[in-house]
Amino acid sequence: MKKIFTLTLNWLFEKKYNVITFIAYTIIAALLLKQHIYSAFVLMFLISLKEIYPISKKLIIIAKSAFMIKFYNIFIWFISYIISLKILSYSIGISEDKLKFAPLIMAVPVSIILVYILIALLSLFLLLSIQVLAQLSFFMTTNLKNRITKSGYYIFANRFYFLMILLIPFLMGVAYISPYFIRLALLADSTFISDCGEKEKNRSYLRIDDKSCLAFDLNWSVVTETPKKIIIDEKDKH
């Protein structure tokens, strides 16, 4: 009995990482079953921090590389601008030629969402590549298997998807502030001088079409309150 107990302790010590990980995921599953979603996410977030740490330096190097900066500035930002322009035009019902600064401001949260989608796609690709290697391992020697599992690519691919979990709070934050960004974006294209109404120091206007405009009351709640939509009487203009 003592020998079995000793062997069990030795096994637990050797496999302590796997045992701790198993216990942590069991607790997360139990919390989810009890509908303690926030507690489960906090625990998963902490696990993700631990798992991503070994590749954190590589992630920083990749993010600061000239290629990634150019890729973001040229591709991501351009696509974000186009998407923002189309979303604002469709949702507000305003002609695209009346929007100048608004798409640039809206491109900020949109670009964050696009980056997250690309990270998710890359994570899927890396996980699939690991599964392919796992299937091919039946035809590999033990030495080759060990070399692959200890390689930089395998370690990076096996941990990269934890980045998705770490970025979820930022994604939720973007979703929360998006309505404020939309109002701020539209405010940036509004003007004091407009045929939508009389010139006032605390009000600006943005024309939607020939018959309507948006009026912004310039006070502390200008970003939190929805701008007023006013209908223009063509007779009053003449």
C-alpha positions in Angstrom: 0.0 0.0 0.0 2.8 2.4 0.9 4.5 1.6 -2.5 1.3 2.4 -4.4 1.0 5.6 -2.5 4.6 6.6 -3.2 4.2 5.7 -6.9 1.0 7.9 -7.0 2.8 10.8 -5.5 5.7 10.5 -7.9 3.3 10.3 -10.8 1.4 13.4 -9.6 4.7 15.3 -9.2 5.9 14.4 -12.7 2.5 15.2 -14.2 1.7 18.1 -12.0 1.2 20.5 -14.9 -1.3 18.2 -16.6 -3.0 17.5 -13.3 -3.3 21.2 -12.4 -4.6 22.0 -15.9 -7.2 19.3 -15.6 -8.4 20.5 -12.2 -8.6 24.1 -13.5 -10.7 23.1 -16.6 -12.9 20.9 -14.3 -13.5 23.9 -12.1 -14.3 26.1 -15.2 -16.8 23.4 -16.4 -18.4 23.3 -13.0 -18.7 27.1 -12.8 -20.3 27.1 -16.3 -22.8 24.4 -15.2 -23.7 26.6 -12.2 -24.0 29.6 -14.6 -21.2 31.5 -12.9 -20.0 32.8 -16.3 -17.9 35.7 -15.1 -16.0 33.6 -12.5 -15.4 30.9 -15.2 -14.1 33.6 -17.6 -11.8 35.1 -15.0 -10.2 31.7 -14.3 -9.9 31.0 -18.0 -8.3 34.4 -18.5 -5.7 33.7 -15.8 -5.0 30.3 -17.4 -4.6 32.1 -20.8 -2.1 34.5 -19.3 0.0 31.7 -18.0 -0.2 29.8 -21.3 0.6 32.8 -23.5 3.6 33.9 -21.4 6.2 31.6 -23.1 5.4 33.0 -26.5 4.8 36.6 -25.4 8.2 37.9 -26.6 7.6 36.4 -30.0 4.1 38.0 -30.2 5.6 41.4 -29.3 8.3 41.0 -32.0 5.8 40.1 -34.6 3.4 42.9 -33.6 6.3 45.5 -33.8 7.7 44.1 -37.1 7.8 46.4 -40.1 5.7 44.0 -42.1 2.8 43.9 -39.5 2.8 47.7 -39.2 2.6 48.1 -43.0 0.0 45.3 -43.2 -2.2 47.1 -40.6 -1.7 50.6 -42.1 -2.3 49.6 -45.7 -4.7 46.6 -45.6 -6.5 46.6 -42.3 -7.0 50.3 -42.1 -8.1 50.6 -45.7 -10.7 47.8 -45.3 -11.8 49.3 -42.0 -12.3 52.7 -43.6 -14.4 51.2 -46.4 -16.5 49.1 -44.0 -17.1 52.1 -41.7 -18.1 54.3 -44.7 -20.7 51.7 -45.8 -22.0 51.1 -42.3 -22.5 54.8 -41.6 -24.1 55.5 -45.0 -26.5 52.6 -44.7 -27.4 52.9 -41.0 -27.9 56.7 -41.1 -29.2 56.9 -44.7 -26.7 59.5 -45.6 -24.8 59.9 -48.9 -21.2 58.8 -48.7 -19.9 62.0 -50.2 -21.2 63.9 -47.1 -18.9 61.8 -44.8 -15.3 62.9 -44.5 -13.9 62.4 -41.0 -16.6 60.0 -39.7 -15.3 56.8 -41.5 -11.7 57.6 -40.2 -13.0 57.7 -36.6 -15.2 54.6 -37.0 -12.3 52.7 -38.6 -10.6 52.5 -35.1 -13.1 50.0 -33.5 -13.7 48.3 -36.8 -10.0 47.6 -37.3 -9.8 46.1 -33.8 -12.6 43.7 -34.8 -10.9 42.8 -38.0 -7.6 42.1 -36.2 -9.5 39.8 -33.8 -11.1 37.9 -36.7 -7.7 37.5 -38.4 -6.2 36.2 -35.1 -9.1 33.7 -34.8 -8.5 32.5 -38.4 -4.8 32.1 -37.7 -5.5 30.3 -34.5 -7.7 27.8 -36.4 -5.0 27.3 -39.0 -2.3 26.7 -36.4 -4.5 24.2 -34.4 -5.3 22.4 -37.7 -1.6 22.1 -38.5 -1.0 20.6 -35.0 -3.8 18.0 -35.7 -2.2 17.1 -39.0 1.2 16.6 -37.3 -0.6 14.5 -34.7 -2.0 12.2 -37.4 1.4 12.0 -39.1 3.1 11.1 -35.8 2.1 7.5 -36.3 4.7 7.4 -39.1 7.4 9.2 -37.2 10.2 8.0 -35.0 10.3 8.8 -31.3 13.2 11.1 -31.9 11.4 13.1 -34.6 8.3 13.4 -32.5 10.3 14.8 -29.6 12.0 17.3 -31.9 8.6 18.5 -33.3 6.9 18.8 -30.0 9.9 20.8 -28.6 10.2 23.0 -31.7 9.4 26.7 -31.6 6.6 26.4 -34.2 4.8 23.6 -32.2 5.0 25.6 -28.9 3.8 28.8 -30.7 1.0 27.0 -32.5 -0.2 25.2 -29.4 -0.5 28.4 -27.4 -1.4 31.1 -29.9 -5.2 30.5 -29.6 -5.1 31.6 -25.9 -4.6 35.1 -27.3 -8.2 35.1 -28.5 -9.4 34.6 -24.9 -7.1 37.4 -23.6 -8.5 39.8 -26.2 -12.2 39.1 -25.4 -12.4 42.0 -22.8 -11.0 44.4 -25.4 -13.6 43.1 -28.0 -16.4 43.6 -25.5 -15.1 47.1 -24.7 -15.2 47.9 -28.4 -18.7 46.7 -28.7 -19.7 48.8 -25.7 -18.2 52.0 -26.9 -19.2 51.6 -30.6 -22.5 53.7 -30.2 -20.4 56.5 -28.8 -17.9 56.2 -31.6 -20.7 56.5 -34.1 -22.0 59.7 -32.6 -18.5 61.1 -32.3 -17.8 60.2 -35.9 -21.0 61.9 -37.2 -20.2 65.0 -35.0 -16.8 65.3 -36.6 -18.5 65.9 -40.0 -21.1 68.3 -38.7 -20.9 72.1 -39.3 -22.1 75.3 -37.7 -23.0 76.9 -41.0 -25.7 74.9 -42.8 -29.0 75.4 -44.4 -30.4 72.9 -41.9 -31.0 75.6 -39.4 -29.8 78.9 -38.0 -26.3 79.5 -36.9 -25.9 78.8 -33.1 -22.7 78.5 -31.1 -24.0 75.4 -29.2 -25.5 73.5 -32.2 -24.0 72.0 -35.3 -25.7 70.2 -38.3 -25.1 67.3 -40.6 -27.2 67.0 -43.7 -28.5 63.6 -44.4 -30.4 64.3 -47.6 -32.5 67.0 -49.3 -35.2 66.8 -46.7 -33.5 66.0 -43.4 -30.5 66.7 -41.2 -29.0 65.7 -37.9 -28.7 68.4 -35.2 -26.1 68.1 -32.4 -26.5 70.0 -29.2 -23.0 70.8 -28.1 -23.0 70.0 -24.4 -21.5 67.4 -22.1 -24.0 64.8 -23.3 -23.3 65.3 -27.0 -21.7 61.8 -27.3 -24.0 60.0 -25.1 -27.3 61.3 -26.5 -28.6 60.5 -30.0 -28.6 63.6 -32.3 -32.0 65.0 -33.2 -33.2 64.3 -36.7 -34.9 67.4 -38.1 -37.1 67.6 -41.2 -36.4 70.6 -43.5 -39.4 72.3 -45.0 -38.5 73.2 -48.6 -40.8 76.2 -48.5 -38.9 77.7 -45.5 -35.6 77.5 -47.5 -37.1 79.8 -50.1 
